Amino acid sequence: MASFSYSSEIYCSGPILQQVQEAKLFDDDKYFVDMKLRSAPDVVLAAFQNLSNEWPNSTIPTTKLQEFLTANFEKPGTEFETWTPTDWHENPKFLSGIADEKLRRWGEHIHSLWKSLGRKIQTSVRDHPELYSQIYTPHPVVVPGGRFRELYYWDSYWVINGLLLSEMTETAYGMIQNFLFLVSRYGFVPNGGRIYYERRSQPPFLTLMVESYYEATNDQQFLREALPVLEKEYQFWMQNRSVAVEVSGSEHVLNRYNVEADLPRPESYTDDLELAEGLSDELKQQLWMDLKAGAESGWDFTSRWYINGTGHNDGTLRETRTSQILPTDLNALLCRNERTLASFHRLLGNGDSAARYDQAAACRTEAMEALLWDAERGAWFDYSLVTHSKHFEFYPSNLAPVWARCYSQPEMGEKAIQYLKGSGALNFPNGVPTSLRESGQQWDYPNAWPPLQHMLIEGLSKLSSEDAKKVSSDLAQRWIKTNWLAYEKYEAMFEKYNVNGDGKPGGGGEYEVQLGFGWTNGVALQLLDQYGATLTSGGRRQLRDIVPPACPGPSPGPPLDGTLLEHLPRETSWGHAEQMPKSPQMTPLDVEEQRLYSELLLDGCAPHPISKGDPGHPAGSRSFGHDPEFMPIGEDRNGTALSSPQRTGSGSALLRCPHQSVCRSPAPFSSL
């Protein structure tokens, strides 16, 4: 299709994108780049060139731009058709394990939300991709909700785990097949289902999605077909997102987020332009690449990625340097992926391939302990490539290796729980904040995010000590309480919550708090499943018995402004979209078009969000998202120390990385 390549000149860069976004015709820059073309891209580009020729030395007037858009674009949403998951049914088994009657009814409502978040891409996107920014995928999807009307990568891990608990195996299978399709096309999974996301990914959770599905179905043929694609994605991260660092005479390879695309993000174009005002061209380009890397991390945005002029983890959004940081959670995730890939190969009888991934996990563990682990503090910390030192601020990601079970000594996990208790992060009634720093960014205090809560709770639940298990269950109670109270107030699930307000949605960042939210639903369902026997809608607080009374770190300030509660109705009905936050508007739209777009932004007829899931499922036959069996590096299955590489299971080898050498990723494997 000759004209297909031109669509990126409209949606990703070029004069149309620049003029339309700088004119600020919409409240949200994402609105324009989600619009459908009425004609082929080359025709639209030629029409815009003719319009530009009428004002050769000045900006096109706003009214003329609006006329141009009306003539050449359709509103977002025409790329989707109504779809209700065919495998949804009432009363999935996990609901019977929820003791509290109010929470059980709430769980039923959350289970029903999947019906409202289903989307199927029109066949016209497949047949005429040049007219859309939407990337075609063959199977229907469950979307996050709100402005996020298309498929997103890391959100979907918790969505899929929630779907599996809801016994919606077919829908989960289709979503995973979409991601495998994208890896086959791009070599990785893009950030989301739009062509303006094609240069960046998100945290690589596809391997764990496949693990969850396999544990639910025992479908070995599916696993055999998926495995080469999972390895292809793994190689992308090792070849394009890794860096070697020398410490004490040894080189270690770890991964980072890094996007080499030096233009503003199309979906946040004016934000990026305004942020870079006054910088040199070189610094602008570097900032825009690091903002994209921040978006690739999923933490967009946060003080976690700041490196100021003196090299310290401080500053403002203009000092975002994501690519110069080795993140603890990314490397923990890749370590868990390596161990999971090893277990897949072992299951399929490929002992040599399993051994190579075991070795890769052992190498990464050693690298993480050399660069990220701090024995005195008892946690893992992001590593700066600028100063070659750790960043010691608190983030829940500091405990990600506990979730991934990626550490060599069992006592490291127990040290981490003591670090958490002494950090001050447990001193909040409604969850663990994303940081203890109030920056105004959404991935900072006072916001708490579902995936981070779930990873923390799951990780602590797997530790052997009763202390850790108690903190885990109490954090689950806090999180369920704030989700439930918000639902009681607004009949809605939100993408994030405020740790200081009972049932208060989060705020800050580049856009208003979003409803509908996929990973929120998935996490809530998994916690209701894992802890349903003890959770209560009364929200008892037990952590005061085990948390130090005073926070030893900096005292967080008052809650952020901009949680936008003033925009939320005190009482809402599922059928009254006009009561929800207003959606972006374009002046020429008539009343009916405005109503349709408002409904679109709120995800159609249904009222709600989505959540994420908990791999710590207590019932062995239905335990979704479990990690492979944890064996500390250097021990066999009986806990006996290994003095040299030994075989375990079906021919796999646990290998210690030799010092004075670089641990590389496994070489590509041949197809099974």
Secondary structure, 3 states (H helix, E strand, C coil): CCCHHHHHHHHCCCHHHHHHHHHCCCCCCHHHHCCEECCCHHHHHHHHHHHHHCCCCCCCCHHHHHHHHHHHEECCCCCEEECCCCCCCCCCHHHHHCCCHHHHHHHHHHHHHHHHCEEEECHHHHHCHHHCCECCCCCCEECCECCECCCECCHHHHHHHHHHHCCCHHHHHHHHHHHHHHHHHHCCCCCECEHHHCCCCCCCCHHHHHHHHHHHHCCHHHHHHHHHHHHHHHHHHHHHCEEEEEECCEEEEEECCCCCCCCCCHHHHHHHHHHCCCCCHHHHHHHHHHHHHHHHHCCCCCHHHECCCCCCCCCCHHHECHHHEECHHHHHHHHHHHHHHHHHHHHCCCHHHHHHHHHHHHHHHHHHHHHCEECCCCEECCEECCCCEECCCCCHHHHHHHHHCCCCCHHHHHHHHHHHHHHCCCCCCCCCCCCCCCCCCCCCCCEECHHHHHHHHHHHHCCCCHHHHHHHHHHHHHHHHHHHHHHHHHCCCECCEECCCCCCECCCCCCCCCECCHHHHHHHHHHHHHHCCCCCCCCCCCHHHCCCCCCCCCCCCCCCCCCCHHHCCCCCCCCCHHHCCCCCCCCCCCHHHHHHHHHHHCCCCCCCCCECCCCCCCCHHHCCCCCCCCCCCCECCCCCECCCCEEECCCEEECCCCCCCCCCCCCCCCCC
